[in-house]
Amino acid sequence: MSLPLRVKARVSAHGTFGDVALRYLDYERLLNAGRTWSALAFRMIVGPRLCIAQHCFKGLNRSVGSDPKGENFWIYSFNVPYNVIYDQGTQKVKVIDPPPGSVFMVIVEPTSDEVLSTIAVYGWISSWSWVLEDQVVQGAPVNPDTRFGRKLWSSGQA
Amino acid sequence: MFTIDDSVKQRLSSEEMAALKDGAAQFALDVQRAKPFEPYAYFDQGLDCIRVMVRDSSVCEFRINEWLTVVYDTDPEAPPTPVGFTLKGIKSITSKHDDIIQLTHVFDALVKRAPNEEVMHWVFALKKLTTQNNIFKVALQPA
């Protein structure tokens, strides 16, 4: 069995840290689809920086399957002092300035108690990308009050 | 293996530089398994959305409303047109027996959900994008 790709993250409002993870097959699907930037951003942004996320929200405030509010998701966000790109021609990674006015957002689906007790993974990483930053709440996606269900915590709040 | 712009280097600690080096080393192994990119549309079961991407690039997502997000290349020199988009709330407009959904059906549902000028503008632009890239339908069941 191929192991999930684990990433350290804050997993409670009390300041507990634990592992969230990307399923191995989901990562392989990215590579099979030729989505090199997504793979690169996972390795060089999500991996090293999720543990210092500035905000975590709960709920996507939109319909997800039978859940009209998409409650069962954590949304982490944080500023990153760089961006990464992969030059297919030279096959080299470049670390460049981040896109202006943007923050990085990672969506995680919390695992069941059974998964947590079996493999100690608090959540499955579902998605990651740059998004527009809010003008008022530094480090948060634009309009966090309407975009997400509620805020779980911000850095500096234990 | 990787280069860092001077402007970025000044902002990073030695620990951050080491973490980037590790990430780049892992990616260098991973990318050997990567296949060539082709424009695609797929149904993300977990997040209940259809994702369309026509270029493999660093992207920034712009949320238009709860049903639509548009994706742009972060490269300031890239053309100012979207490189992808996400259509959300797909399960509520399909039956669990459906194997495939036509994108036109999802666009129609979007217009019904949010009948305004902005959405009409996006539907027109995104239909053009999908047509140019021969993307017309999406499989709803895992292959």
Interface residues (C-beta under 8 A of the other chain):
Chain A: Y27 E28 L31 N32 A33 G34 R35 T36 W37 A39 L40 A41 R43 M44 G47 P48 L60 N61 R62 S63 V64 G65 S66 G70 F73 P81 Y82 N83 V84 I85 Y86 Q91 K92 V93 K94 V95 I96 D97 P99 S102 M105 I107 E109 W124 S126 S127 S129 W130 V131 L132 P141 V142 N143 R147
Chain B: M1 F2 T3 I4 D5 S7 V8 R11 L12 E16 A19 L20 D22 G23 A24 Q26 F27 A28 D30 V31 R33 A34 K35 P36 F37 E38 Y40 Y42 D44 G46 L47 D48 M53 D56 S57 S58 V59 C60 E61 F62 R63 E66 W67 V71 T74 D75 K88 G89 K91 S92
